[in-house]
Amino acid sequence: MSATRAAAALACALALAGCQREAAAPAPKTPAPAAAPASASASAATIAAGDAPQQPALAPVSDYVLPGALAPDLGVEQLRQLFGADNVAIDERLPGAEGEEFRGVRLFDGDPTRRARVYFQDSEKLRGLSIVVVDEPRSRWRLDNGLKMGQTLSELTRLNGKPLRFFGLDWDYGGVVSDWNGGALAPRDGDPVRRNARLGLAEDAPTQAQVPAGDGEFSSDDKRYPEQGRLLRVGELSVSFPGEDDL
């Protein structure tokens, strides 16, 4: 595996597994204020005492596209503005890789078609949006590059315009797409947000389906698995945001 592909694979795998950095989100930068009139002196004094200025309210979200309105500086209150307070539930035990659990948020937990898991850079204070994961088979969420739940490996290859590489099934990072080989779905230069997909076996696949398994890397055009394009489908989507150290 090349160094570039290995780095991309690792980043993608960590994102989909729900790993996180415990760095606090950077404080929003605000321009130096102009001289305040006398009527604003109390507000200026409050800010000078250490209280951060209020962020503007966010408009509610009416579609389900990732990353959409989501950004790394959002917290629980902003998520409530976007999706409604009743649809944002704090969960102390969101699943991660290798049995780890994290404090985070569930969106639309009562609705499988809109349910999503949200992880943060700082899981104690729930600050610094880190990863958003969707894994419901009939989810309405989709990525802004055209990826949707249930798409076959053949469809991904067609959208990408080139063969892609992924990890074999049946382990913690099984099915994670590790390399788009410079195709249309590859990360764009300068875009810090990663868009990730994970493949799984189709519900109607035969018990003894011949598909790649194990922690090796496989290609969508591997002739040893002629049925994989039909049998492997997107079973998880996610977006991961840059942390404080990545900006």
C-alpha positions in Angstrom: 0.0 0.0 0.0 1.4 3.4 -0.9 2.0 6.0 1.9 -0.7 8.3 0.4 -3.2 5.5 0.3 -2.3 4.2 3.7 -2.8 7.7 5.2 -6.1 8.1 3.5 -7.2 4.6 4.6 -6.3 5.3 8.2 -8.1 8.6 8.3 -11.2 7.1 6.8 -11.1 4.1 9.1 -10.7 6.3 12.2 -13.6 8.5 11.1 -16.0 5.7 10.5 -15.0 4.0 13.8 -15.9 7.1 15.8 -12.4 7.8 17.1 -11.9 11.4 18.3 -9.3 13.8 19.5 -9.9 15.3 22.9 -8.8 18.8 21.9 -11.3 21.6 22.6 -12.8 23.3 19.6 -11.1 26.6 18.7 -12.8 29.8 19.9 -14.5 31.7 17.0 -12.5 34.6 15.8 -14.2 38.0 16.1 -13.0 41.3 14.7 -11.9 44.0 17.1 -15.0 46.0 18.0 -15.3 49.7 17.2 -15.7 52.2 20.0 -19.0 51.3 21.7 -21.5 54.0 22.4 -22.5 54.7 26.0 -25.7 52.6 25.7 -23.5 49.6 24.8 -21.1 50.0 27.7 -22.7 47.3 29.8 -22.5 44.8 27.0 -18.9 45.7 26.3 -18.1 45.3 30.0 -19.7 41.9 30.1 -17.7 40.7 27.1 -14.5 42.2 28.5 -15.2 40.2 31.7 -14.9 37.0 29.7 -18.3 36.1 28.3 -18.3 35.2 24.6 -20.7 37.1 22.3 -23.8 35.2 21.2 -23.6 33.4 17.9 -26.3 34.2 15.4 -29.3 31.8 15.3 -29.2 29.1 12.6 -32.0 28.4 10.2 -33.7 25.0 10.7 -32.6 22.3 8.2 -35.2 20.9 5.8 -33.1 18.5 3.9 -30.7 15.7 4.9 -27.4 16.3 3.1 -24.0 15.9 4.7 -22.1 18.0 5.6 -24.7 20.6 4.7 -25.0 23.2 7.5 -22.8 21.1 9.8 -19.4 22.6 10.7 -16.6 21.9 13.2 -17.5 24.9 15.4 -21.1 23.7 16.2 -22.2 22.4 19.6 -25.4 21.0 21.0 -27.3 24.3 21.1 -26.6 24.9 17.3 -27.7 21.3 16.6 -31.0 22.1 18.4 -31.5 25.1 16.2 -30.8 23.2 13.1 -32.9 20.0 13.8 -35.2 21.0 16.7 -34.6 20.5 20.4 -36.7 17.4 20.6 -34.6 15.7 17.9 -31.2 16.2 19.6 -30.5 13.7 22.4 -27.3 13.5 24.4 -26.1 9.9 24.6 -23.4 8.8 27.1 -22.5 5.7 25.2 -22.2 6.1 21.5 -20.4 3.1 19.9 -16.8 3.3 18.6 -14.3 0.8 17.3 -13.1 -2.2 19.3 -15.8 -1.8 22.0 -15.0 1.9 22.9 -17.9 4.2 23.8 -18.1 8.0 23.6 -20.3 10.7 24.9 -22.1 12.4 22.0 -25.5 13.2 20.4 -28.1 11.2 18.5 -30.2 13.0 16.0 -33.8 11.9 15.3 -33.3 8.8 17.5 -37.0 7.8 17.1 -36.9 7.9 13.3 -34.7 5.4 11.5 -35.0 7.3 8.3 -33.3 10.4 9.8 -31.2 8.9 12.7 -27.6 9.9 12.9 -24.8 9.8 15.5 -22.7 12.9 16.2 -19.2 12.7 17.9 -17.2 15.7 19.2 -13.6 16.7 19.6 -14.3 17.3 23.3 -16.7 14.6 24.3 -17.1 16.0 27.9 -18.2 19.5 26.9 -19.6 18.3 23.6 -17.7 21.0 21.7 -16.0 20.8 18.3 -18.0 18.7 15.9 -15.9 15.8 14.8 -17.8 13.0 13.0 -21.4 12.4 11.9 -22.3 8.8 11.1 -25.4 7.3 9.4 -25.9 3.6 9.2 -29.7 3.0 8.9 -30.4 1.0 5.7 -33.3 3.3 4.6 -31.8 6.5 5.8 -32.8 9.8 4.0 -29.3 11.2 4.7 -26.9 11.4 1.8 -23.5 12.9 1.1 -23.3 16.0 -1.1 -21.1 14.1 -3.6 -24.0 11.8 -4.6 -23.4 8.9 -2.2 -26.4 7.3 -0.6 -27.2 4.3 1.6 -27.8 1.1 -0.3 -25.8 2.0 -3.5 -23.9 -1.0 -4.8 -20.2 -1.2 -5.3 -20.8 -1.1 -9.0 -22.7 2.1 -8.7 -19.9 3.6 -6.6 -17.4 2.6 -9.3 -19.5 4.2 -12.0 -19.9 7.5 -10.0 -16.2 7.5 -9.3 -15.3 6.9 -12.9 -12.4 4.7 -11.7 -12.0 1.5 -9.7 -11.8 2.1 -5.9 -10.2 0.3 -3.1 -11.6 -0.9 0.2 -10.9 -3.1 3.2 -12.3 -6.6 3.3 -15.3 -7.4 5.4 -15.6 -9.0 8.9 -13.3 -6.9 11.1 -13.6 -3.5 12.8 -12.8 -1.5 9.7 -14.3 -3.9 7.3 -15.7 -2.4 4.1 -14.2 1.0 4.6 -13.4 2.7 1.3 -9.7 3.4 1.6 -8.8 5.0 -1.8 -10.9 6.5 -4.6 -7.8 6.4 -6.9 -8.2 10.0 -7.9 -11.7 9.5 -9.2 -14.7 11.9 -9.1 -15.4 10.9 -5.4 -11.8 11.5 -4.2 -11.2 14.3 -1.7 -10.8 17.7 -3.3 -7.6 19.6 -2.7 -8.0 22.0 0.1 -11.2 20.6 1.4 -10.7 19.6 5.1 -14.0 17.7 5.4 -13.7 14.0 4.6 -16.6 12.1 3.1 -16.5 8.5 3.9 -18.4 5.3 2.9 -18.4 1.8 4.2 -19.5 -1.3 2.3 -21.5 -4.2 3.7 -23.1 -7.3 2.4 -26.5 -6.9 0.7 -29.4 -8.2 2.7 -30.4 -10.6 -0.1 -26.8 -11.9 -0.6 -26.5 -15.7 -0.4 -25.0 -17.2 2.8 -21.8 -18.4 1.0 -21.3 -15.2 -1.0 -17.8 -14.8 -2.4 -16.7 -11.4 -1.4 -13.4 -10.0 0.0 -12.9 -10.5 3.8 -10.2 -9.7 6.3 -7.9 -6.7 6.9 -6.4 -6.6 3.4 -7.1 -4.0 0.8 -9.2 -5.0 -2.3 -10.1 -3.4 -5.6 -13.6 -3.0 -7.1 -12.2 -4.6 -10.3 -10.7 -7.6 -8.6 -11.5 -10.5 -11.0 -11.5 -13.0 -8.1 -14.8 -11.7 -6.9 -17.0 -11.3 -10.0 -20.2 -10.8 -8.0 -18.9 -8.2 -5.5 -20.2 -5.2 -7.5 -23.7 -6.5 -6.9 -23.4 -8.0 -3.5 -21.5 -5.2 -1.7 -23.6 -2.1 -0.9 -23.1 1.1 1.1 -24.0 0.3 4.7 -22.6 3.4 6.4 -21.9 7.0 5.5 -20.1 9.6 7.4 -18.4 13.0 7.3 -15.4 13.9 9.5 -14.4 17.5 10.3 -10.9 18.9 11.0 -9.8 19.2 14.6 -8.0 22.1 16.2 -4.6 20.6 15.1 -5.7 20.3 11.5 -6.7 23.9 10.9 
